[in-house]
Amino acid sequence: MEKVENSRERPQESSSQPGEPRAGFTVIDKRPWAERLDAEATEGLEEAAIEEPRYPSFVEELLEKLQEKDRKLKEFMASYKEEAKRENEEFRRRLTKEMERRLDTAKVDLIRRFLDVLDNLDRALAHAASQGFPEGTASKKGLESPGQAGTPSDAGPLLMGVESVRDQFLGVLRDLGVQRLLRCGQAFTPETDEALQVTPVDEAEKDNLVLEEIQPGYALNDKLIRPAMVKVGRFFQG
């Protein structure tokens, strides 16, 4: 009995020498069904790694609400940008229109002041015509008869200069878009004419016709800036 116990307590001797690595081996199962099971297990692990993490139901509900609010916020921002762009364009159009209106108003006010100067030139030429110097021929008379100082012929060159200034003035106004209204012989219209005098006429054809322009009217780009002061004929059946 003692021999048996001694033999159990004695450690087994290794067949390998000290310092040498122990021999190992790997078992590979070549059975088809085993390989299939290994492949399915590998795919399952890969799919589990790719799948999104699962959250509790209330967390998923909160995430869906968050995504919905984020989508609505993006839509609101896009619509806000479009609305702001339209409002800016509309503001620029209104501002441009207002500036053009103010510029036209200032232009009309300035032209009206110049029209008073033009009226004085016309009155000077009309007075010269009443003194024997018809408009457009005064300068010729002065050149043909250079008489003594103080005679009407001496005013010829001066009247020629006044006519030149008046014509130049009219040319500048035309370049600015100002047109003179030719109302004499036309039917009286309250939109363009202002009757200062009504004169009886013997012919029915002259009824309500403009017989004379006391002060000419003007328009700027087809917009009336000053009506014509006229004398209107009126036919009375007797």
C-alpha positions in Angstrom: 0.0 0.0 0.0 2.7 2.4 0.8 4.2 1.9 -2.7 1.0 2.8 -4.3 0.7 6.1 -2.4 4.2 7.0 -3.2 3.7 6.5 -6.8 0.6 8.8 -6.8 2.4 11.6 -5.0 5.4 11.5 -7.4 4.9 14.0 -10.3 4.9 12.6 -13.8 8.0 13.2 -15.7 7.8 15.1 -18.9 9.1 13.5 -22.0 10.3 16.8 -23.3 13.6 18.3 -22.4 13.7 21.4 -20.3 13.6 24.6 -22.4 11.9 23.0 -25.4 8.4 24.1 -26.4 5.6 21.7 -25.9 4.2 20.3 -29.1 0.6 21.5 -29.9 -2.0 20.8 -32.5 -5.1 22.4 -34.1 -8.3 20.4 -35.0 -10.2 21.6 -38.1 -13.6 20.1 -38.7 -13.9 19.4 -42.4 -17.4 18.1 -42.2 -19.8 20.1 -44.6 -22.5 20.8 -42.1 -19.9 22.0 -39.6 -18.4 24.5 -42.1 -21.9 25.8 -42.9 -22.7 26.4 -39.2 -19.4 28.3 -38.8 -20.2 30.5 -41.8 -23.7 31.3 -40.6 -22.3 32.1 -37.1 -19.7 34.5 -38.7 -22.4 36.3 -40.8 -24.6 36.6 -37.8 -21.8 38.3 -35.9 -21.1 40.7 -38.8 -24.8 41.6 -39.1 -25.1 42.2 -35.4 -22.1 44.5 -35.6 -23.6 46.5 -38.6 -27.2 46.8 -37.2 -28.0 50.1 -35.5 -28.3 49.9 -31.8 -31.8 49.3 -30.5 -33.3 51.7 -28.0 -36.3 51.5 -25.7 -39.6 52.3 -27.3 -40.0 55.7 -25.6 -36.4 56.7 -26.7 -37.2 55.8 -30.3 -40.4 57.8 -30.1 -38.4 60.8 -28.9 -35.9 60.4 -31.7 -38.6 60.3 -34.3 -40.2 63.5 -32.9 -36.7 65.1 -32.9 -36.2 64.2 -36.6 -39.6 65.5 -37.5 -39.0 68.8 -35.7 -35.6 69.1 -37.4 -37.3 68.5 -40.8 -39.9 71.2 -40.1 -37.2 73.6 -38.9 -35.3 73.1 -42.2 -38.5 73.7 -44.2 -39.2 76.9 -42.1 -35.7 78.2 -42.7 -35.9 77.6 -46.4 -39.4 79.3 -46.6 -38.1 82.2 -44.5 -35.2 82.8 -46.8 -37.4 82.8 -49.8 -39.9 85.2 -48.2 -37.1 87.5 -47.1 -35.7 87.5 -50.6 -39.1 88.4 -52.1 -39.6 91.2 -49.5 -36.1 92.6 -50.2 -36.8 92.6 -54.0 -40.2 94.3 -53.4 -38.6 96.9 -51.1 -36.0 97.7 -53.8 -38.7 98.0 -56.4 -40.7 100.4 -54.2 -37.6 102.4 -53.3 -36.6 102.7 -56.9 -40.1 103.8 -57.9 -40.3 106.3 -55.1 -36.9 107.8 -56.1 -38.0 108.0 -59.7 -41.2 109.8 -58.7 -39.3 112.3 -56.6 -36.8 112.9 -59.4 -39.6 113.5 -61.8 -41.3 115.9 -59.4 -38.1 117.8 -58.9 -37.5 117.9 -62.7 -41.0 119.2 -63.3 -40.6 122.0 -60.7 -37.3 123.0 -62.3 -38.7 123.1 -65.8 -41.7 125.1 -64.7 -39.3 127.8 -63.5 -37.5 127.8 -66.8 -40.8 128.1 -68.7 -41.4 131.5 -67.0 -38.1 132.7 -68.5 -39.1 131.3 -71.9 -42.4 133.2 -71.7 -40.5 136.4 -71.2 -38.5 135.8 -74.3 -41.6 135.1 -76.3 -43.2 138.3 -74.9 -40.1 140.3 -76.0 -40.3 138.9 -79.5 -44.0 139.4 -79.7 -43.6 143.1 -78.7 -40.9 143.5 -81.3 -43.2 142.1 -83.9 -45.9 144.6 -82.9 -43.4 147.3 -83.4 -42.7 146.3 -87.0 -40.2 143.5 -86.6 -41.9 140.3 -87.5 -40.4 137.2 -85.8 -37.6 135.7 -87.9 -37.2 138.8 -90.1 -36.1 141.4 -87.6 -32.4 140.6 -88.2 -32.8 141.0 -91.9 -34.4 144.4 -91.6 -31.5 145.5 -89.4 -28.9 144.3 -91.9 -30.7 145.8 -94.9 -31.2 149.3 -93.4 -28.4 150.2 -90.9 -30.0 153.6 -90.1 -29.2 156.1 -87.5 -29.1 155.4 -83.8 -32.5 155.1 -82.2 -34.3 153.8 -85.4 -36.1 150.4 -85.3 -33.5 149.0 -87.7 -30.8 149.2 -85.1 -32.7 146.6 -83.0 -32.3 144.0 -85.7 -29.1 142.3 -84.4 -30.4 142.4 -80.9 -33.7 140.7 -81.8 -31.7 138.1 -83.8 -29.8 137.3 -80.7 -33.0 137.0 -78.6 -34.5 134.6 -81.2 -31.3 132.6 -81.1 -31.4 132.3 -77.4 -35.1 131.3 -77.4 -34.5 128.7 -80.1 -31.6 127.3 -78.1 -33.7 127.3 -75.0 -36.5 125.3 -76.8 -33.9 122.8 -78.0 -32.6 122.1 -74.5 -36.2 121.6 -73.3 -36.9 119.2 -76.2 -33.8 117.2 -75.2 -35.2 116.9 -71.7 -38.5 115.5 -73.1 -40.5 118.8 -73.0 -43.0 119.3 -75.8 -44.9 122.5 -76.5 -48.7 122.1 -76.9 -50.0 123.5 -80.2 -53.6 124.2 -79.2 -54.6 127.0 -81.5 -57.4 125.8 -83.9 -58.0 122.7 -81.8 -61.1 121.8 -79.9 -61.0 123.0 -76.3 -60.3 120.2 -73.8 -60.2 120.8 -70.0 -57.4 118.3 -69.6 -54.9 120.4 -71.5 -56.5 123.9 -71.8 -57.5 126.6 -69.3 -60.0 129.1 -70.8 -59.2 132.7 -69.8 -61.6 134.3 -72.3 -64.7 133.3 -74.2 -65.3 135.1 -77.5 -68.5 135.1 -79.5 -68.1 133.8 -83.1 -70.4 134.0 -86.1 -69.6 130.5 -87.5 -70.8 127.3 -85.9 -67.7 125.5 -87.0 -65.6 127.7 -84.6 -67.7 126.9 -81.6 -65.6 125.5 -78.7 -62.4 126.0 -80.7 -59.2 127.6 -79.3 -58.9 130.9 -81.1 -55.7 132.1 -79.5 -53.0 130.9 -77.1 -52.5 133.5 -74.5 -49.9 131.4 -72.8 -48.6 128.1 -74.3 -48.9 124.8 -72.5 -46.2 122.2 -72.1 -45.9 118.5 -71.4 -43.1 116.4 -70.2 -43.0 112.9 -71.7 -46.7 113.1 -72.5 -47.5 114.3 -69.0 -49.0 117.7 -68.7 -46.8 120.1 -66.6 -48.6 123.3 -67.5 -52.0 123.8 -69.3 -52.4 126.3 -72.1 -54.1 129.6 -71.3 -56.4 130.1 -74.3 -59.2 132.1 -75.8 -62.2 130.0 -76.7 -64.9 130.7 -79.3 -68.6 130.4 -78.5 -71.3 130.4 -81.1 -74.7 131.8 -80.1 -77.7 131.3 -82.3 -79.5 134.4 -82.6 
